[in-house]
Amino acid sequence: MLQKIIFILLGFTLIGNAIEIGHIPPHIILKKTNGGTTDGKTWDSKSLKGKVHTLLYMDPDKRSDSQILLDALAKLNIDNHKYSTVAIINLAATWLPNSILQSKLKEKQKELKNMEYVFDKTKFLVKKWKLKDDASNVLILDKDSKVIYQKNGKLQPYDIKNILDIINKEVQK
């Protein structure tokens, strides 16, 4: 009986994680009613090709889970042609009004030149990429858009060091 329960739980764990290390996430487009960029334009996951990207999919109410990573990434001094950060904000996961968040992040976008903010209004990526909902998710994609790192939940200092090491190593390739 215990073996059956473990097998079933393991099966749900494997099914629940659509994005796998070494694979390219399924193609998605965020536009109009399901999201887009801070200036209202369409965002296409095909834009994640050609350079190393850190993709943060965040519930605004859980921002503190990845704040130390955001601070570390803001200090990175890497050529914009080789690296960028994309923060996708899960607007459907928060009680905060979308208009306030969108306005605030549009201003922040001007400060952080190497970070692009994108909005997901309908949990589209949670469904399509099977990311953890109501949480912070971190993905690092190589120049070919393959996932080389994945973590969800609160980040620890060793996670930050590992993420920065991976980014620096990939950018040097």
Summary of the structure (lengths in Angstrom):
residues: 173
radius of gyration: 16.2
end to end distance: 49.3
largest distance: 56.8
contacts: 510
relative contact order: 0.21
helix: 43%
strand: 23%
